[in-house]
Amino acid sequence: MNIVTWLIGLRRRNKFAILLGMDGLAALIALALSMGMIGALGLPGVDIGFKALPIIAGTSFLTVFFGYRLGLHEIKLKYFALYGMGRSGMVAAGVALCFFVAARGFGLPFPDGFFVLYGLALYVLLVAQRFVALELLYTLYKMARTHRPVAIYGAGATGARLAADLKRHDKFVPVAFIDEDQGRVGSIAARLPIISPAQIEALVADHGVTTVFLAIPSLSATKATLISRRLRGYGLNVRSVPLLKEMQGDFTDLSVSNLNDPEVFVDRGRLGGAYRASLSDFDGKRALVTGAGGSIGSELCRQLIAGGVSHLTMFDQNEYALYQLDQELSDLIKVRGCKVTRVLGSVCDAALVRRVIAERSPQIIYHAAAYKHVPLVEENIVSGVSNNVLGTRIVAQIALELGVEQFVLVSSDKAVRPANVMGASKRMAELVVQDLATRSKTCRFSMVRFGNVLGSSGSVIPLFERQIQRGGPVTLTHPDMTRYFMSVPEAVTLVMLAGTYAKGGDVFVLDMGEPVRIRDLADQMIRAAGYSVRDAANPEGDIEIRITGIRPGEKLYEELLIGEGRVTTPHPKIMRAQEDYLSEIEVANMLRELQAAAATQDEATVRQLLLQRVVGYGVQAERNPQGAVLTGPAE
């Protein structure tokens, strides 16, 4: 047992006794110091003799007594500061006054100035010994622990307070401040050097810093997000702290949280506690996720492991994405004790899909594998539709044949009256799953439809950020375009929860909140980065927002429902849509023709099938929320 462990393990009354004993000893040391300084200050010497011993002992007793009555021993060392210094002054003054009265009563020849000197010496010792003890404890604590070097972004009052709290934390030790104020750079704050953002790379290399705490309460959320993204470009983990007024002294009370980049641009409410209650639905289950390396697929894997699945199969055709996911989740996998199988291949490979499902026997399949980038799918119709429709058919059909209990298709709001091939292919995939649901007595099929996820590959926010970093222009396809947005973790949480409500053939629609005007988003991001928008009203601005025109297959705004009907579920952000579906014969004919067209790379036939079977696809005019009609490009 080392000294730190011993000190921490002491009972509270024992710690109080040590502090009070230190105060009593300080009274005797102060007396000795004062006696030694009398001559140096030109005061006459004093021969106190044995008759003064009771008074000397009394000063020690009074110091302990006054300190106890004023609660000096109860003030934690780390919070001593001004409050403790004030109480120490009251103790020293009280003891010096009592000493003066007693000395005069016993006729001791102390000069009047001696008592002032004694009071000051006692005050300095009472304060100094606590700061020395605190520093000693910090030193011992650091020697007994392995600390991770961190930096603090912002050398103001909040940063200084955070630095003080971090000194006693069992994981982190601050090594430097980072500040954009060049007037501060090169100086010292809280005994730490202040560097500029340009020196971050050297800081990482020299000190091995892996984490940076944002400690600037005046930052807007969007500005904090952009700083966070730049820091993460150096491979740093970024955390934020609350306002100084919200800090209650202890670092663990700071409510430090990982900054979630994109969400600050969209006001999303909390999910509530319903999801936690549903985690038992996954405990001990076996699950398979297709498209595991994608934005949605990877988060599905993460939450399934956290939810307690016993075995997870991660299926993806992108080798690097699958490798990255495996590395990212390795620690979580070890902690949760989950068995993981990694499968590299395409969902269109029926033999592979059948072997994997037969060998791993998943009880739940989340089918997130899809080609989703609108312009690319528009240019590669056969590949896009084959992957999104035929791949879904293969996985869902084999799941039904091999006794999988639940199948969830991750769909899209672009499947509603689609203006592009990608959306039409997702709606066709829904039709396939709806058809299988009508003939299944064992597997519960369902689909979950939602809008854009923030921060995913191809998301507009990373695109705008790159354009802003290059100095612009920021490109928009239409000034009035709107989109629904949701964070990846929230979307996946609701997808998993919706699956637990499935009865068979359900089309679930997630509450995406209010649509966001993309022009407003671009303007907000430019200003958050510290730039101004260059337009007719401000020709000297920094970055231009340029309108490029709507691309083929792009809609002015998105919808979530094909029909009007929807039914609530136990969760307020999940609705069940009431929508029509094709007959078994119609679906069979559609799939047969699609397979034949795909085999010969017949794009015209594939497009014609989409026009025939997907409601709303091919409509050339759509009305935006304000009532203006937008005419899109010819299909």
Buried (B, 14 or more C-beta within 10 A) or exposed (E): EEEBEEBEEEEEEEBBBBBBEBBBBBBBBBBEBBBEBBEEEEBEEBEBEEEBEEBBEBBBEBBBBBBBEBEBBBBEBBEBEEEBBEBBBBBBBBBBEBBBEBBEEEEBEBBEBBBEBBBBBBBBBBBEBBBEBBEEBBEBBBEEEEBEBBBBBBBBEBBBBBBBBBBBBEEBBBBBBBBBEEEBBEEEBBEBBBBBBEBBEEBBEEBEBBBBBBBBBEBEEBBBBBBBBBBBEBEBBBBBBBEBEEBEEEBEEBEBEEBBBBBBBBEBEEBEEBBEEBBEBBEEBBBBBBBBBBBBBBBBBBBBBBBBBBBBBBBBBBEEBBBEBBEEBEEEBEEBEBEBBBBBBBBBBBEBBBBBBEEBBBBBBBBBBBBBBBBBBBEBBBBBBBBBBBBBBBBBBBBBEBEBBBBBBBBBBBBBBBBBBBBBBBBBBBBBBBBBBBEBEEBBBBBBBBBBBBBBEBBBBBEBBEBBEEEBBBBBEBEBBBBBBBBBBBBBBBBBBBBBBBEBBBBBBBBBBEBBBBBEBBBBBBBBBEBEBBEEEEEEBBBBBEEEEBBBBBBBBBBBBBEEEBEEBEBEBBBBBEBEBBEEEBBEBBBEBBEEBBEEEBBEBBBBBBEEBBBBBBEEEBEBEEEEEBEBEEB
